Amino acid sequence: MRTNPFEGAGKPVLTSGRTAESAAVSPARASVERARARVQALAALVAALSAMGAYCLAMAVHGTYPFGPRSRAVNDLGNQFVPLHAHLWDLLRGRSTGDLLFNWNSGYGVPFLADFFTYLTNPFSWLVVLVPRDAIQVPVFLVTLLSLGLGTALMTVFLGRLQRGSPWLRAALAVGYGLSSWMISDGFSDPMWMWVLVSLPLLGIVGDWALHGRRWVPGTLLVAVCWLGNFYTAAMATLGMGLVLLVRLALDERPLRERGRAVLRAASMTAVGVALAAPVLTVTYRASKAAQPGPVATYAGPPSLRSYLAHLLPGGPYPSGPRVSVGVLALLLVLTFPFIRRVPVRERVLWPLLLFLVALSYVWEPTILLWHGLAMPNGSPYRAAVTMTAMLTSVAWLALARRPRPKELLGGAGLLALLFVAVIGNRYLTAGDWAVVLAGAVLAVGLLLLLGRGPGRRGRAVITAVLACSVVLACAYNVYAVTVRRDRIAQWQPKRTFDAQSLSAAAAVQERDDWPASRTDTGPHEFADNDPLLLGGEGGSYYSSYVPERSAAALQGLGAAWYIQGRHLLGFNDPVSRAIMGVSSYLVSVPHTPGPVRRTAPAPPVVTLRPGAAFDGTARDASVFARQERVLGSKVYTVPALTPTSGPAPTAGPGDTWHLPGTPQGAPGTTFTARCAPGSLAYVYTPWFTGDLRANGAAYRADGVYRMTDNGLLPVGSVPADGVVSLRLSSPRAQNIPRLPLGCLDASALTSAITDLRASAPATIATSGHTISATFRSAGNGTAVIAVPAVEGWTCAVDGAGAKAPGTLGGLMAVRLAGSSHVACSFRPPGLGLGLLMAGLALALLPAVAIAGRIRSRSSRPVTENADAETVARRPLLQRGSGRRPFRLRHPRGPGRAAHRVRDLLRGRRQR
C-alpha cells in the first residue's frame, strides 16, 4: 500500500490508490476498528449494569419493591403512573372500553391522547404487556431502571465523542451521571422524566454528527425519538445540548463559514426531528389550553449560595435547590479542569463559563421559565437541573482524558476543600453523607495521583477498577440515604395501589360492570388519585394536568368534589347526580370494614331523552339542587330557606351567599334551621367552607378552600319526624356559603324520574373506543342527553346528517333530535390533524434528503485513481473521514515493516 505522510503520531491517512500495500492494510484497519467498537460497547454495557446494579442494591437494602415489602408508589408514581400503566395494559390487551383517543373510565369520559403522549411514551412503558395486570408495578420499576441503564450507556458513548480516551474511565463517570442527585430526588418518581437521561447523550451525539457533517437522517430520527419519549424533558435536553454544541463550535478551528454550516445542519436536524414528533406537541398544546387552570405557581426565590454549593455534593432530598451532583469524582475533575495546562486556555475558559451561566439560569426567574417552556412548574422549579448533570460529566471527562498532573490535581483538590468548608453545617448533608463524601474525595485524589504517574497496563486496570467501584458504592449509598430520609416526609408516603383490598375492589367493579348500558363508579374511596384506571369501571375520579376545564366545570356544577383547583376530580356522592350520569353501582367506604363495599341503585342508561330540556345559557339555576333537577328533567328536591337561630349572626354576602363571621375559640358556631318533609334525605352544599359542619347528627371536618378544594355535596342523613333540620357551621375565620345550601331529596320522586327516563330510553346504545351512538324506538322532537362532559373535540350527527358540536345541558352533551331517531357522536383530539400533517411532511423530507446526499457525494468525490497524494494530505481532516483522529494501525508483515515503525517513531517525536 502507498500511504501519505503520517498526520499525528503513527496515524496514517490512507489514499484511495489501489496498490498491493492497500489490500494488506485495509483488513488490518477494519480489524482494529471492530476490536475498538467491541471494547466501546462492552464499556457502555458495564456502565449500564453498574448503574442499575447500584440502584437495585440500594433498593434491596432499603427493602423496597420489588426487593422488599415497602411500596415504591409514592407521590405521582402511585397517583398517576401505576394507574396509567394499568390502563395501558388494558389497552394493549384489549380489555379497555376506550382507546388512545378517549378514556371512558375516568372523569365520566375524558380525552386520553394527551395523557398518553405525556406519561406513557417512554418505550419501556410498553413492557406492561408482558406481565399480569396485578404485577404492573414490576414494569413501572423497569421503566426507571432501564432508562437509567440506557442513559448511562449512551453517556459513555457520548463522552468518547467529546474526547478520546479510556472507555472504562468514561464508564465510571457515566455511572455518576446516571445516578445523579436529580435522578434520585426528582426523576425516580416520574418515570416519564427518566427518558431525559437517554435524551441528553443522544442529542449530544446528534450534535457531534452535525459538527462533523455526518448522518443527517439518523440524527433527525434520534431527535424525534427524544421528543416522542417525553417532549417536556426533551425540550430541556435540546436546549442544554445545544449550548454544549455552541461551545464546541466556538472551540473549533475551522473557518467561520464551515462552523455556520454545522449550526444550520444541527438546526435543521432538530427542526425536522421535532416536526416528526409534531402530533405530541400539537395535541398536548391544545389539551393544555383546554385544561382546568391549575394553581398559579410562583418562584419563591433562589436558595442561598451556601445551599446551592451544597447541592454540588451528593445528599438530600431537602432543602430544595438545583440537584446537580454527579459525585465527588466528577466534581473534583471539574474543579481541576481550569488548572490543566494541556488544555488550551480558550477551552479552560469557555467550559467553566458555560457551567457558571447555566447554574445561574436555574435560579433566575426569566431563565427558569425558558427552561420549562415559559411556565413556572407546579412543584420543584429546578427540574431542568438534569441538563447540568450532563454538562458536569462532560467537563469532568475533558479533564480526566487529559490526565491531569499532580500539581493540577492538587489545585482542584484545594478548591474542593474550600467547597467543603463553605457548606459545613448545611442540613442538606447528614453525618453519613459527609463520611462518604470525604472518603470518596480522599480516595479519588489518591487514585488519580497514582494514575497520573503513568503505571503500567495492569496498574492502570487496577486503579480504574478501584475508582469505578468507589463510584458505584458511593452512588448506591446516596440512593439509600436519600430514600431513608424521604420516608420521614408525609408527602412521600406510599399510595395503596395493588394490594388485597384494591384487588378485591377491582373484582367487585368488574363483576357488576355493564357498560354502556350503565356505569360502574369506583366512588370517592381512594386507593390512588386515579382509582377508575386502577380498578376499572367508568367513574368520576381523574387526576391529570389535562383535566378539561369543561369537565371540571360540569361535574363541579352538579355537586362533585375536587382537589388541586380542579386538576383532581372525584366521583359523585349523591343519588341524583349518579342517576344523571347513569351510575348503577358504586363503591363506598363503610366504617369498621377493611375495604370498600359495592352498592347498587336504579339508574337510567347513559343516553336518555328529555321532552323539553333547557340548554345551558337559557336558564339560571338558583342552587346546585336546581341545576341537578334541570339536568335530570324532574323536580326531586325541597330547597328550604335557612333561618339563623343562634351563634354569631350571619349577614347577606355578595351574590346569593351568607357571610359567616368567625367563631371565637370554644364558642358554638352559627346555627341555621330549616323545614323539610320528614323522612327525606338531606344534603348540604358548602363547597368552599373550611371548619366543622354538623347537621342532623352528622359531622364533617370540611376542608374547602376557594377554587383549590371543593367539598362537594355532603349527605347528612334523613330528616327527623318533626321535619326540622339544624345546620351548624363553625370556623375561626369569616367566610361565605351559598344562600341555599340545604336540599331535601324525595326518594320516591327520584325513583319515578328514573322510571320515566328508562321508559323513553334508546332501544340500543353502542360505544367504541371514541364513539357513542344511540337509536330510539321512534322518531321524536326531544333532546338526547349523553351523560358525558361536552369537551372540545366531540361532534354529533342526527340520522346521518352533517356532524357538528353538540349543545350542553349541565355541561353534558345534548343533541336536538328534530324528528329523528338515531344520534351518533365521535371524538377527535383537537390538534391531531395538524400534527399528523406536519409529521407527514417531515417524514417525506427524509428520503429526499438521503437521496440528495447520495447523489452529491457521488458527484463530488475528491479523490480519484490518479489524484496527487499531496493534495489529499492537505485536504481538511473533516473532508477525509470521521472528523476525529485516525486509528493507529498495525503495519503489514514484510520487508517494509521496520521502515514503517521507524517513520512512525520519528513522526511521533516531531509532533510532540
N, C-alpha and C positions, 0 to 999 in steps of 0.2 A: 504493500500500500504506500502511496505517496501522501505525506502529511504536510500541512502548513507548519511554519514555525510555531512553537508552543505559546499559548496565551495563558499565563499562570503557571504555577509550579507543577510540571508533569501532567498538564491537562491539554491534550492535543485537540485542535479544531480540525474536523475532517472536511476535505473537499469531496466533490462528487466524482472525481476522476476514477474511472474503472481500471484498477491495476490489480496485479496479483496480491499486493500487500493489502488492498482494500478488502478483499474477500477474507483475508486472515483476521483483520481487526474487528470487522463488524460483528461477527458472532461473539467475540470477547466482550465488546461493549454491551451487547444485548444481555449477555450472561451477568455482567456486573449490575446492570440496571434491574434485572429480575431479582438478584440477590438483595440489592438495596431496597427494592419495593417490599420484599418479604420481611426484612427487618423492620421497616417502617410500619407495616401492617401489624406485625407482632407487638411492637411497642405500643401502638394505638389500642390493640386489644388488651394488653396488660394494664394500660392506664384505665380503660373502661372497667375491667374486672376489679382493679384495686379500689376505684371509687365506689363501685357498687358493693364490694365486699366490706369496705369501711362503714358504709351506711347500714348495711344489714347487721354488721357486728354491733353497732350502737343500738339498733332496734331490738336485737336479741337480748342484749344485756339489760335493756330497759323493760323487756317483756311486752313489747308492742306487737300487735298483729302485723304479719302472720306468724311471728315468732313467739307470741305470748298472748295472754288474755286481754290486755288493755287495747281498747279500740283506737284506731288512727283517725276516726271520723270526727275530727274537731273542726269547729268553725265552719267555713263554707265547704270543706271536704265532706262533712256529714250532711249539711243542709242542702247542698246543691249537687256535688259531683257524684256521690254514691247514688242518690235517686235518679240523676240524669243518665248515669251509666246503666242503671236498671231499665230505664225507658229505652235506651239504645239497644239493650239486649232484647227487649220486647219487639222493637222494630226489626232487628236483624233476624229474629226467629219467627216473625210473622204473627206475634201474639198481641200486637197493639191495634187499637181501633183507629189510630191516626197514621200519619206518615211523616216524612221530613218537613212537609209544608205546614201541617196543622196538628195540634195536640188536643185531642178530645178529653184527656184525663184531667187537666189542670184548669183552674180558673173558669170552670164550666165551658171550656173551649177557648184556646188561645193560639196565636201563631207559634210555630216551633223552629222555623229555619234559622232565625237569628240566634236562638239558643244553641242550635246545633253548630253553627259556624263559630260561635264564641267559646263554647265549653267542650265540644266533642270532636274537633277535627284534628287533635293530636293523633297521628296514625296509630299509636299504641293503644288508643281507646278501643279500637276495634277488636282487641283481644277478648272483650267480654263475650263474644260469640262462642268461645272455646270452653266456657265453664258453666255449671248450673247457675240458675238465677240467684240462689241464696248464697253463692260464693262470689258475688260481684266485687266484694272488697279486694279479692286477690288481683284481678286485672287493674283495678284502680291503683293499687300499690305498684303494680308493674309499670303503669304509665309514668309514675315518678321515677322508679328505679331505672327503667330502660332509657328514658330521656336523659337522666343523669349519666348513664354509661355512654350513650351515643355522643352526647355533648362533650364529654371528656375525651373520647377517642378523636373526635373531629378537631378539638383544640390542639391535640398532639400533632395532627397533620398540619394545621394552620401555622403553628409556630415554626415548623420546618420551612414554610414559605416566606416567613419573615427573615430568617437567618438559618443557614445550615449549621448542623451540629448534632450532637448525640441524641438520637431519638429517645433514649432511656431517661436522660435528664429532662427532655421536653415532657415526657410522660409524668415525671414526678411533679412538675409544675402544673400540668393539666389536671391532676387529681385535686390540687388546691383550688383550681378554678371550679371544678365540678361540685365540690363540697364547700363552696364559699359561704360566708355568713348570710348572704342573700338567699341562697338556696335553703339553708337550714331554717331561716326565720320567716321568709316571705313565700318562697316558691313551693315548699313541700305541700302546703295545704290547698294549693290551687294547681292541680295537675295541668290545666291548660297553659299556665305560665311556664311550666318546665320546658316547653318547646323552645324557649328563648336560649337555653343552654346549647341547643342544636343550631339555632339560627345565627348566633353570633359568629362562631367559627365558619359556618357555611358562607355567610355573607363576606367574611374576611377572605375566604378562598375565591369567591366571585370577584372581589376587588383585586386580588392578585392576578387573576386571569385578565381582567380589564387592563391592569397596569402593563402586562406583557403582551397584549393584543391577541389573546387566545380564547377559544371556546365561548363564543358569544351565545350560541344556542344553549349549550348545557348550563352556562351561567345564568341565563334568563330563566331556565326551568328551576334552578335551585332557588332563585329569588321567589318564584311562585310557590315552591314547597314551603319556604319560610313563612310567607304570608298566609298560605292556606292552613298551616299548622296552628297558628294563632296570630291574628293580624295585630292585636293590641301590643304584644311584646315585639312583634316583627318590626313595627314602626320604630320602636326604641333601638332595636338592634341595627336597623338600616341607618339611622342617624349616627349611632355610635361608631359603626364600622366605616361609615362614610368619612367621619373625622379621621379615623386611622388611615384611610386611603389618602386623604389630603396631606397628612404628614409624610407619608411615603413618597408622594409626588413632589412635595417640597424638598425632599432629600435626594430625589432623582437628579442625575446629572445630564439627562438628555435635553435637547433643545426644548424651549417652551412650547413650540408647535406640537412636538411629539407628546408632551405631557397633556396638552389641551385635548389631543385626540383620545388619550386614555380617560380623561374626565368625561368626554362625550360618550365614549364606549361604556363606561360604568353607568352613566345616567340613563342611556338607552336600555341597557340590560335591566336596570332597576325598574324603569317605567313600563317596559313590556312585561316583565315578570309580575309586577303589581297588577297590570291590566289582566293578565291571565287569572288572577285571583279576584277580579272585579266583582263577581256576584257576592263574595263575602263582604266586600266594602259597601256596595250599594244596598244590599238587604239589611245589614246591620245598621247602616246610617239611617235608613228610613224607619226601621224599627225603633231606634234610639230616639228619633224625633217624635215618634208617636207614643213613646213610653210615658208612664206616670212620672212626673218630675220627682227626683229624689231629694233628700235633704241637701241644702246648699253647703258645700264644703268650703272651708276657709283655711288658709295656711296660718298656723299659729306662730310661725317664725322659725328661724334656723336654730339648731342646737348650739350649745356653747362650743367654742373652739376646742376646748378640752374634751368634751364629749365626742365631737366629730373625730378628733385624733384617736380617741379610744376605739372607735369603730374600725380603724385600720387593723386592729388586733382581733383574733378570734375570741368571741364572748357573746353575751346577750341573754335573752332576746330583748330586754329593755335596759336602759331607756331608749327611746326611739331616735333614730338617725340613719343616714345613708349606710346601709350594711354592705361594706365593700371589702371586707377582709378576705384574702385568699391564702392566708397562712403566713407564718413567721419567715419561712424560707424565701418566699416571693417578695415579701416586704423588705427583707434585708437586701435582696438583689436590686430592687427598685431604688433603695436609698444609696446603694453602691454605684449605680449607673452613672451619675454625674462625675464620678471620680475616675472612671476607666479611660485611660489615655489612648487606648487602642481605638476608641470610638471617636469619630470626628466631632469637633466642637459643635458644629451646627446640629448634629444629631443629639448630642448631650443637652442641647438647649431645647429643641423642639419637642421631644418626647416628654420630658418633665413639664414643659409648658402646657402640653395637651392635658396631662393628668391634672394639673392645677386648675385650669379653666373648666374642665368637666366637673371637678369636685365642687367648684363654686356654683356651677349651673344647677346642682342638685338642691341648693339652699336659697336660691333667688327666685321669687315667685314667677316672674315672666318666663324664665327658662324652665321652671318646673312645669308650667303649662305647656311649653313647647315639647318637652319630653313626653307628656301624657296626652297628646292630641288636643291641646287647648282646653282641657277640662281638668279641674282640680279633682284628684281621686277622692272618693269616699273611703277612708281608711288611711293607710300609710301614704304620705306624699313622696316617698323615696323608692317607689317600685323600680324606677329607671336605673337605680344604682347597680343593677346587674351588668350594665354596659361597662362600668368602671372595673368590674372584676375581670373582664376580658382584656381591658387595656393594661391593668396592673400585671396580669400574667404575661402579656406580650412584652412589656418593658423588662420584666424580670428575666425573660428568656434572652432578650437582646443583651442584657448584662452577662448572663451565665455563659452564653455562646462565645463571648469574647474572653472567657477565662480570666476574671479579674485577678490582678496581682495582690500579694498580701497587704501592701500599704493601701491599695484601693479598697480592698475588702474591709480593712480596719476603719477606713473612713466611713463606709456605710454602717459598720457596727457602732461607731460613735454616734451617728445620727439616730440609730435605733435605740441606743441607751438614753439619749436625750428625750426621745419619744416616751420611753418607759417612765422616766422621771416626771414628765409633763402630765401623765394620765394616772399616776398613782392615786388611789382613793376613789376613783370613779366607780360607781356601782355597776357599770356595765361588765366589769371583770370581777369574778369571785376569786377567793384564795386558790381554788383548784385551777382556775383559768391562768392565774399568774404562774403557778408552778409549771404548768405545761408550756406556757409562752417562754418563760426564762430558760427552761431546759431545752426547748426547741431552738432558741436563739443561740445558746452556747454550742449545741451540737451542730447547728448549721454553719456557724462561723468556723468551728474546728474542722469539719469535713471539707468545707470549701477551701480552707487554707491548705489542707493536705492535697486536695485535687489540683490546686494551683502550683504545687511543687512538681507536677509532671510525673506521677508514678507510672509504673508500667501498666500494661494492659490489664493484668489481673488485679493490680491495685485500684485502677480506675473502676473496674467492675464492682469490687467490694465497696468502695466509697459510694458509688452510685446506688448500690443496693441498700446500704445503710441509710443513705439520705432519703431514698424513696420510702423505706419502711417507716422512718420517723415521720414523714409527711402523712402517710396513711393512718398511723396510730394517733397522731395529733388530731387529724380530721375526725376520726371515729370518736375520740374523747369529746371534741367540740359538739358533735351531733348529740351525743348522750347528755352532756352537761346542759345544753340549751333545752333539750326535751324535758329534762327533770325540772328545770326552773319554770318552764312553761306550764307544767302540770299544776302549779300552785295558783295559776290565774284562772278565775271563774270563767272568763270568756272562752278559754281553751278546753273546757271540759267536754269529753266526747259525747256526741249525739248517739241515740239508740237507733241503729239502722236495721241490721239483720240480727235479731235475737229471737228467743222463743215467743215473746209476746207479739213482736211485729210479724213474724211468720204466721202466727195464729190469726192476727187481724187480717193479713193478706188472704188467708184461706177463707175467712168469713166474707170478705168482699167478693172474692171470685165465685163463691158458692151462690150468691144472690144476684150477680151481675146479669142484667138482661138488656143491655144497650143494643139498639137505640129505642126500644120500647119505653124505657125509663132509665134514670141514673141511679148509680150506687155511690154514695158520698162517703169518703173516709171520715167526715165530720171534723170538728175543731180539735179533736185529740191530735197531738203532735209527737211523732217519733222524730221526724225531721221537718224542716220547713217546706218540703215538697212531698208530703205524705202520699198524694194520689199517684205520683210517679213511682214511689217506693212500694206501695201496696196494691195499686191498680184501682179500678173504678173510674168514675167521672166526677171527681169532687171539685170543690171551690178553692182549696188551698193552692197557692202558687207563689213561689219566691224567685224573682229574677230581676235583672236590670232592665228587662224588656217587657215588664207587665204593661200592657196597653193602657193608656190613660182612659180610653173609653170603657175598658173592662173594669178598671178600678172605680170609675165614677158610677157605672151601672150597678155593681154589686154593693158598693158603699151606700148608694142611694136607696137600695132595698133593705138595708139593715145589716150588711156583713161587716165584720170587724177587719181591721188591717193593722199592720206594723210598718215601720220604716217609711212613713209617709205614702203608703200605698204600694211600695215595692214588694211587700209580702201580704198577700190576701189570705183570708180564712173563709171556710165554708159557712153556710147559713146555720143559724141556731134556733130557728123558729119554724113552725109547720106551714105558715103561709108562703114564706119565701121558698121553702123546699117544694111546695106544690107548684109554685110558679116555674121552678127550674126542672120539674118532673122527677124529683128525687123520691124513690120508693123505698129505699133502705139506706141506712147510715150507721156510723159507729158513734157511740157515746162513752164517756168515762163514767163509771159507776164507783162511788166510794167503797173502799174495802174489797175491791175486785182487782185482781192482778193485771188485767188488760182491758182494752175497750170491748164493749158489748154491742152487738148488732141489733138495731131496731128496724122495724118495717112500718110503713104508713101508706094509706091510699094516696095515689098521685096520678095526675093526668099524664099523657105522653109528652114527649119533648116538643112536639109540634101540635098546636091547638088552634081552634078557630074562635074568633071574637066577632059577634054580630056587629057591634059598633064601638070600636076602641078609639079612644082619644090619643092620637100620637103625641109624642113629646113636643113641647113647644106650643101646643094648643090648649093646655090645661096647667093650672098651678096647684101644686099639692101642698096642703096646709101642714102636713106631718108625714113622717115615714110611713105611718099606717095608711094614710090616704093614698100615697103612692103605690103601696102594695095592693090596695083594693082596685086602683085604676088598672094596674097591670093584670091582676087576676080576673077582672071583669065582674066582680061581685062585691057586695058590702058584707064584711065579716067582722068588723071591729066596732066597739063602742069606744070613742075617744073623749073621755070626760075632761072638763076644765078642772084645774087644780085650785084648791083653796089653802093659802098659808094658815097654819094653825098655831105654831109655836116655834121658838128659836129665833135666831137673827132674821129680821123681816126682809124678804126679797123685794126687789124693785123691778120695774119694767126695764129690760135691756134693749140693745139695738135689734131691730127686726122683730121677729116673733120669738123672743127669748125672755127668760127670767135672769136677773142678775142676783147671784147669791153672794152675800158678804162672807168674809172669812169667819170661821168658827173659833172662838178662843180655846186655848188648851183646856181640856177637861169638860167643856160645856157641850150640851147636846146640840146637834145640828139643826138646820132648818127643816121643819116638818110640814108636808102638804097632805091634804086628804082629798079623796075623790070617790064618787059612787059609780059602781058598775053592777051588772046583773050577777047575782050570786052564782057561783059555780063556773063562771067564765074564767079564762086563763089570762093572767095579767102579764104584760111585758113592759119593760122600761127602756127608753132610748135616750141615753145621755152620752153621745159619742165621745166628747172631749173632756168629760168630767174626771177629775182626779180626787180621790178621797174614799170615804166609807159610804156605801149605799145600802139602805135597808128598806124592804117593802114586804109586807105580809109574812114576816118572819124570815124571809130570805135575806142573805147578807153577801155583799160583794166588796172586795177591795178594788175599786176601779182605778185604772192607771192611764186614763186618757190624757193625751197631750195634743193640743190643737194641731191638726194636719199630720202629726207624727204617729200617734197611736189612737186608733178608734176602738172604743169598747164594743161596738156592735149592739144588737138587740139582746137584752138580757131577760130571761124568763124569771118571774118572781112568784110563781105558784097560782093556785086557784083563789078566786075572790071568796071571802068568807060569807056566811049566811046572812049577815047584816048588810052586805053589799058595800061596805066601806073599805077602801084601800088607803093605807097610810104609807107615805113615802118620805123617808128622812135622809137628808144629804148632809154630810159633814166633811169639811175640808178647812185647813188652816188658811188658805188663800182664797180671795174672791174670784169668782168665775161665772160663766154663763151656761145655762142649759136651755133646751128647746122649751117653748111655751106649752107645747102639748107632748110631754114625754111619756105619757102612760096610755097604753091601749089594752082593751079587754077583748079577747077573742072569743067569739061564739063558735064552738067546735062544730055544732050541727050545721051552722051556716056554711062553714068551710067544707064540710062533707058534701053538702048539697051543691056547692060551686064545683067541686071536683067531679061529682057525678054528671053535671051538665057538660063540663069540658070533655069528659070521656064519651058522652053520647054523641058529640059532634066531632069526635077525633077523626083523623085521617084513616082510611082503610089500610094504607101501607105507609111505613116510614122506612127510608133506606139511607144509610150513610156509607161513605168510603173514606179513604184517607183524608181528603179535604173537601168533600161534598156532602150535602144533605138534601134529601128530597122527600116530598110527601104527596100522596094522591088522596083526595077526599072522595067520599062516596057519591057526592053530587056537586054540580057547579053551584057556586054561591057568590054573594057580594060582600062577604065579611072580610075580616083581616086574619091572615095566617100569622101566628106569632111563633117564632122559632126561639126556643129558650137558650140562646147563645148570644153573648155580647156582640153588638154590631160594630166590630172593629174594622178599620180600613183594610180593604182587600177583598171583602165579600161582595159578590154580585148575585142577584136572583132573577130568575125568569119565570113567567107565568104561562103555562101551556105552550112552552117553546118559543115565546116571543123574545124580543131583544132583552138581554140581561142588563140590569142596572143596579146601583147601590140600593139596598133595602132602606125602608124607613125604620124608625125606632119607637119602641114602647117600653118605657122604663129602662132605656139603654139596650134592650134586646131587639133582635131583628124582627121586623114586622112588614108584611107584604100584602097589599090590597089584591084580593082575588079577582074582582071585577067580572064576575060571571064565569070564572074558570075553576078548574078542579085540581090542577096539578101545579106545584111550585117546586123549583129546583134551584139550589144555591151552591155556589162554588167559591173557593177561596184561592187567591193567588197572592203571594207575598209582594207587597209594594217594593219596587226596585229590582226585582228579579229579572225582568225583561231587559232593562238597560244593562245590568251586569252581564247577562249572557251574551248580549250583543258586543260589548267591549271585550269579553274574553274570547269570543269567536274571531273578532278582528285580530286580536293579538296572536291567537293560535295560527291563523292563516299567514301571519307575518314570519313565523319561524321557518317553515320550509323555504320561503322566498329568500330569507337571509342566508340560509345554509347553502342553497344552490348558487346564489350570487357570490358567496365567499369561495366556493369551489371553483367557479369559473375564473374569478380574479386571481386565485392562487396559481391556476394552470397557465394563465396568460402572462404572469409576471414572475416566473421562476428566475431568480437572479443568477443561477449558476448553470452553465452548460458544459458539455463534454470538453470544449476547448477553452473554458474560462481560465483567466490568468489567476494563479494561486495567490498572488499578491493582492489582487482586487478583492478576493474572498476574505483574506485575512484582515483587510482594512474595513470591511463592512461591519456596521454596528452589531454588537452581540445579539440584540433583540431581534434582528432580522435573520439570524442564523439558526435559531432554535428556541430553547426553552426560556431564554431570558435570564438564566441563572448560570453560575459557573459550571463548566462541563465536568463530567466524572473523570477521575483518574483511571486510566486504562492499563490493563496488563498488556505488555508488548508481546508480539508473537515470538515463538521459539524459532531460532535460526541464527544465521551468521550475523545479522544486524541487530540482535537483541542487546548486546553490550553497548553498541553505539547509541541506541535509543536511551539506555539508562544514563550514560554519561551526559547526553544532551539534556535529559530531564534534570539531572543534578545541577548542571551549570545554569540552566534557565531558572530553576528554583532559587538558587543563591542570588542571581541577578535581580529577581523580583523582590526578594526580601531586602 
